[in-house]
Amino acid sequence: MLGLLRPSGHCQLAPHQAIRQLRELGYRAEMQPGISADACLWADLGEDPMDSGCVQMEASQFLFYQQQIDTSAYLVLWQISIAGDHTLKRLDSDRDALALLVQKLGQWYSPEHQVILYEAADLPIWQPRLERVPIAELVNATLNQITTLVIPPQSSKQPDTTMLDKLGVPAEHPLRQLQ
Ligand SMILES: C[S@@+](CC[C@H](N)C(=O)[O-])C[C@H]1O[C@@H](n2cnc3c(N)ncnc32)[C@H](O)[C@@H]1O
């Protein structure tokens, strides 16, 4: 899911690279599934990402590339603490880069829209962090290396009436209502 930006500008998935390199060296290597922060997030949030939909991307990739954001779905930005780092050397957040992130998010979201700073508990005896702040306050927030930014939907889903007509969905069906 997460990528590293190489000097060539290509995004490489670190685990895939590691597997390829190990195989080239003659080792047996394969990817195994695990419990990711993503899985912990939906459990801790008590939300179903398939309900409104969810888009996830690495925060720097969100900044580096032109994006089309659907504000009726969740937007999850990974590695928020190093958003905007093109050097692959930063470990701490950069206020200027965060200000640019807030500015870019402003294309779709109001500054008051509440977002969630999420940190899954690393140990069963710990509590997760689910801190809600307005987008505008992101520049002042405490962002750690394990912080993931969760942006809940800001708008309702609009029914695709043309498609509903083609599918024969009756006029009084709940799908015809704004969600
Ligand atoms: C290199 S990625 C590793 C992701 C890891 N493979 C996973 O799926 O949990 C690092 C990013 O994952 C997210 N992350 C890692 N640990 C986390 C945690 N305990 N809670 C929330 N997000 C976490 C953060 O966005 C962090 O910047």
The ligand as an ORCA input file, in Angstrom:
! r2SCAN-3c Opt
* xyz 0 1
  C       5.465      2.306      6.631
  S       3.765      2.363      7.028
  C       3.482      0.797      7.802
  C       2.051      0.332      7.731
  C       1.866     -1.076      8.308
  N       2.357     -2.032      7.342
  C       0.411     -1.370      8.607
  O      -0.315     -1.723      7.676
  O      -0.007     -1.194      9.746
  C       3.755      3.514      8.350
  C       2.444      4.214      8.467
  O       1.443      3.273      8.821
  C       0.520      3.866      9.704
  N       0.627      3.200     10.996
  C       1.605      2.404     11.464
  N       1.347      2.008     12.721
  C       0.161      2.562     13.053
  C      -0.640      2.554     14.220
  N      -0.281      1.913     15.339
  N      -1.805      3.243     14.192
  C      -2.201      3.926     13.105
  N      -1.489      3.982     11.982
  C      -0.314      3.306     11.956
  C       0.927      5.342      9.836
  O       0.230      6.086      8.840
  C       2.401      5.272      9.551
  O       2.929      6.522      9.129
*
